């Protein structure tokens, strides 16, 4: 199922929940909506699922404007979709009863083979007679997903499906969602604030803030080339530095940073922490950005350490291996040299 939103807004009283949202999700695509809590992700999913109406704008499914659908037309279209909520609602009774619910309300009897296949594909085989309300949070979410996919939806909507699941269970559920999408070929629109979900599941990402689209595109492009400071900050980029450009020179504090391409006026640059090299003496290299710095803090990680530095009044982060930190014998207060290539500096639009 192909999904298109054109200038969709949702206003309740004086509060604007969505503002002029336009986006496209191709048939069979996996699209993730990411953004902070309260940015409008759930509101957008509810509009697509026809639970709420947009105040203005249009929603197209397979090219047909369904914004004003009511009655049987709305019911028929909603039966082509399924939604899994953040906190799965379990009916009283068994796992099998919960999974069959969507079919029962449609008056359909798929037979035991279909139910068995869905149980097996979602990792619930052998649990069909368990009482659903006695399951763990992760198992309940599996039941909710099985209940959604047994109806063979053309569009699957997922609203923060991993948010209420223990950290240890999330990789298993991500793998399940990824496999079901691949095997069933349905279109998936998933809301999340977890960047790992977008990176591991989606081919397309839409970033929302305060009800508006900040950036939309292929997931790799969004994460490697964020459109502006908000997106860069939200996806976890460090070293976002306000500067004033003069051609390929970006000035900030006491630094003159050479960039790989020219800029103009005031703006922002970002320097990936992993491209910053540390040394105890001024390096003899072709890297055009070399500055004397002071280490202000070191945060140890499982593989790399995050070294906070102060260079010309500008705070920066460098990500280096634990072995490098030990070899350099640096700590808070140490004087070091940092260096990075001009082509590593990214200008934020």
C-alpha positions in Angstrom: 0.0 0.0 0.0 1.3 3.4 -1.0 0.9 6.3 1.5 1.0 10.0 0.8 0.3 12.9 3.1 -0.2 16.4 1.7 -0.1 19.4 3.9 -1.7 17.6 6.9 -2.3 19.6 10.0 -4.1 18.7 13.2 -5.2 21.4 15.7 -7.1 20.9 18.9 -8.1 24.2 20.5 -5.1 26.4 20.7 -2.7 23.5 20.4 -1.2 22.6 17.0 -0.3 18.9 17.0 0.8 18.7 13.3 1.7 21.5 11.0 1.7 21.1 7.2 3.1 17.6 7.1 3.8 16.2 3.7 5.5 12.9 3.1 5.6 9.8 0.9 6.0 6.1 1.8 6.3 3.8 -1.2 4.5 0.4 -1.5 6.4 -2.2 0.5 8.7 0.4 2.1 9.7 0.5 5.8 9.5 4.1 7.0 10.4 5.3 10.5 9.1 8.4 12.2 11.6 9.7 14.7 11.5 12.6 17.0 11.3 13.5 20.7 8.3 12.7 22.9 5.3 14.9 22.0 6.5 15.8 18.5 3.4 14.4 16.8 4.3 10.9 15.8 1.3 9.2 17.4 -1.1 11.9 16.1 0.2 11.2 12.6 -0.3 7.4 13.0 -3.8 7.9 14.2 -4.7 10.1 11.2 -3.3 7.5 8.8 -5.3 4.8 10.7 -8.4 7.0 10.3 -8.9 7.2 14.1 -8.5 11.0 13.9 -9.2 13.4 11.1 -6.8 16.1 9.9 -7.9 19.6 10.5 -6.6 20.4 7.0 -4.7 18.5 4.3 -5.2 15.2 2.6 -4.3 11.5 3.2 -3.9 9.3 0.1 -3.7 5.6 0.2 -2.8 4.0 -3.1 -3.4 7.3 -4.7 -6.9 7.7 -3.4 -7.9 10.6 -1.2 -9.4 9.0 1.9 -9.4 12.0 4.2 -13.2 12.3 4.3 -14.1 8.6 4.3 -16.9 7.6 6.7 -19.1 4.6 7.4 -18.5 1.4 5.4 -15.8 3.0 3.1 -13.8 3.9 6.2 -14.3 0.4 7.8 -13.3 -1.4 4.6 -10.1 0.7 4.2 -9.1 0.3 7.9 -9.4 -3.5 7.5 -6.5 -3.3 5.0 -4.4 -1.8 7.9 -3.3 -2.9 11.4 -1.8 -0.9 14.2 0.3 -2.1 17.2 0.3 0.3 20.1 3.1 1.2 22.5 1.5 -0.7 25.4 -0.2 -3.9 24.1 -3.7 -4.4 25.2 -4.4 -8.0 26.1 -8.0 -9.5 26.1 -8.9 -11.9 28.9 -8.2 -15.4 27.8 -5.5 -17.3 25.9 -2.8 -16.2 23.5 -4.6 -17.9 20.7 -7.8 -16.0 21.5 -5.9 -12.7 21.3 -4.2 -13.5 18.1 -7.5 -14.6 16.4 -9.3 -11.4 17.6 -8.9 -9.4 14.3 -10.2 -12.3 12.3 -13.1 -13.0 14.6 -14.4 -9.4 14.3 -14.3 -9.8 10.6 -16.2 -13.1 10.8 -13.2 -15.0 9.2 -12.0 -18.5 10.2 -8.6 -19.1 8.7 -8.3 -22.5 10.1 -5.7 -23.9 12.6 -2.9 -24.0 10.0 -2.8 -20.2 9.6 -2.9 -19.6 13.4 -0.1 -22.2 13.8 2.0 -20.5 11.1 1.6 -17.1 12.8 2.5 -18.6 16.2 5.6 -20.1 14.7 6.7 -17.0 12.8 6.4 -14.8 15.8 8.1 -17.1 18.2 4.9 -18.0 20.2 4.7 -21.6 19.2 3.6 -23.8 22.1 2.2 -20.8 24.0 -1.2 -20.7 22.4 -3.0 -21.8 25.6 -1.2 -19.5 28.0 -3.2 -16.7 29.5 -2.2 -13.6 27.7 -2.2 -11.4 30.7 0.4 -13.5 32.5 3.0 -13.0 29.8 6.1 -10.8 30.1 6.0 -7.4 28.4 8.1 -8.6 25.4 5.9 -11.7 25.0 2.7 -9.5 25.1 4.2 -7.3 22.4 4.8 -10.4 20.3 1.2 -11.4 20.7 0.1 -7.9 19.7 2.3 -8.1 16.5 0.9 -11.6 15.7 -2.7 -10.3 16.2 -1.8 -7.5 13.7 -0.2 -9.5 11.0 -2.6 -12.5 11.0 -5.0 -10.3 9.1 -2.3 -9.8 6.4 -2.4 -6.0 6.4 -1.2 -4.0 3.4 -0.1 -1.3 5.8 1.3 -2.0 9.3 1.4 0.9 11.8 3.7 0.6 14.8 3.6 3.1 17.6 6.7 2.9 19.7 6.4 -1.0 19.9 9.7 -1.5 21.7 9.3 1.3 24.2 7.7 -0.8 27.0 10.0 -3.8 26.4 13.1 -4.6 28.4 16.4 -3.7 26.8 17.4 -7.3 26.5 14.3 -8.2 24.6 14.5 -5.4 22.0 17.0 -7.0 19.6 14.7 -10.0 19.4 11.7 -7.9 18.6 13.6 -5.8 16.0 14.6 -9.0 14.3 11.0 -10.2 14.3 9.7 -7.0 12.8 12.4 -6.9 10.2 11.7 -10.5 9.2 8.0 -10.1 9.0 8.4 -7.1 6.8 10.7 -8.9 4.5 8.5 -12.1 4.3 5.1 -10.4 4.0 6.1 -7.4 1.8 3.7 -5.0 3.6 4.3 -1.3 3.9 5.4 -0.4 7.5 5.2 3.0 9.2 6.8 3.0 12.6 7.0 5.7 15.2 10.0 5.7 17.6 12.4 7.9 19.4 15.1 5.3 19.5 17.7 5.9 16.8 18.7 2.2 16.8 15.2 1.4 15.5 15.6 3.7 12.5 19.2 2.5 11.7 18.4 -1.3 12.0 14.9 -1.4 10.4 14.1 1.4 8.0 15.0 2.3 4.5 13.3 5.8 4.9 13.3 8.1 7.9 11.1 11.2 8.6 12.3 13.4 11.5 9.6 15.4 13.3 9.8 18.3 15.7 6.9 20.2 17.2 4.5 18.6 14.6 6.6 19.6 11.6 8.8 17.6 9.3 12.5 18.7 9.8 13.9 16.2 7.3 12.8 13.2 5.2 14.8 10.9 3.0 16.7 7.6 2.9 17.8 6.6 6.3 21.5 6.6 5.5 21.3 10.1 4.0 19.4 11.5 7.0 22.0 10.2 9.4 25.1 11.1 7.4 23.8 14.5 6.1 21.4 16.0 8.7 19.5 19.1 7.5 20.2 21.5 10.3 21.1 21.7 13.9 18.0 20.1 15.3 18.4 16.9 13.3 22.1 16.8 13.9 21.6 17.1 17.6 18.7 14.6 17.7 20.6 11.9 15.9 23.5 12.3 18.4 26.1 14.2 16.4 28.7 15.9 18.6 30.9 18.9 18.0 28.1 21.1 16.6 29.9 24.4 16.6 28.5 27.9 15.8 30.8 29.7 13.4 31.1 32.6 11.1 32.3 31.7 7.6 34.8 33.5 5.4 35.1 31.2 2.3 36.6 27.9 3.5 37.5 29.4 6.9 35.0 29.0 9.8 35.8 31.1 12.8 34.6 30.2 16.3 36.1 31.5 19.6 39.9 31.5 19.0 39.8 28.9 16.3 40.0 29.3 12.5 38.8 25.9 11.2 39.5 25.1 7.5 36.5 23.4 5.8 36.4 21.3 2.6 33.8 23.7 1.0 33.1 27.4 1.4 30.3 28.8 3.5 28.9 32.3 4.0 27.6 34.3 6.9 26.9 32.7 10.3 26.1 29.0 10.6 27.1 25.7 12.1 29.7 23.0 11.4 30.0 19.6 12.9 33.2 17.5 13.2 32.7 13.7 13.8 34.6 12.8 17.0 36.1 9.7 15.4 38.1 11.8 12.9 39.9 13.9 15.5 43.4 12.6 16.3 45.3 13.3 19.5 49.0 13.6 20.0 51.4 14.9 22.7 53.4 16.9 20.2 52.5 19.0 17.2 51.9 16.5 14.4 53.9 16.7 11.2 51.1 15.9 8.8 49.1 17.4 5.9 45.9 17.8 8.0 45.0 21.5 7.7 43.3 21.7 11.1 45.8 21.4 14.0 45.2 23.0 17.4 46.7 22.9 20.9 44.1 21.7 23.4 43.5 20.8 27.0 41.7 17.6 28.1 38.8 18.5 30.4 37.3 15.1 30.9 37.4 11.4 29.7 34.4 9.2 29.7 35.2 5.5 29.3 33.2 3.4 27.0 33.2 -0.3 26.1 35.3 0.1 23.0 36.2 3.8 22.7 36.7 6.7 25.2 35.0 10.0 24.8 37.7 12.7 25.4 36.4 16.2 26.0 38.8 19.0 24.9 38.9 22.7 25.1 40.6 24.4 22.1 40.6 28.1 21.7 37.6 28.4 24.0 35.7 25.8 21.9 34.7 22.5 23.5 35.1 19.4 21.4 34.8 15.7 21.7 37.2 13.1 20.3 36.5 9.4 20.2 39.7 7.3 20.6 40.5 3.8 21.7 41.2 2.9 25.3 44.7 1.7 24.2 45.4 5.2 22.7 44.3 6.9 25.9 46.6 4.6 28.0 49.5 5.0 25.6 49.3 8.8 25.6 48.8 8.8 29.4 46.4 11.7 29.3 43.8 12.8 31.8 41.9 15.9 32.9 44.3 18.8 32.6 46.6 17.2 30.0 47.9 19.4 27.2 47.5 17.7 23.8 47.4 18.5 20.1 44.3 17.7 18.0 44.2 17.4 14.2 41.6 16.6 11.6 41.2 17.0 7.8 39.3 19.9 6.3 37.2 17.4 4.3 36.0 15.9 7.6 34.3 19.2 8.6 30.6 19.1 7.7 28.6 22.3 7.1 25.1 22.1 8.4 22.4 23.7 6.2 
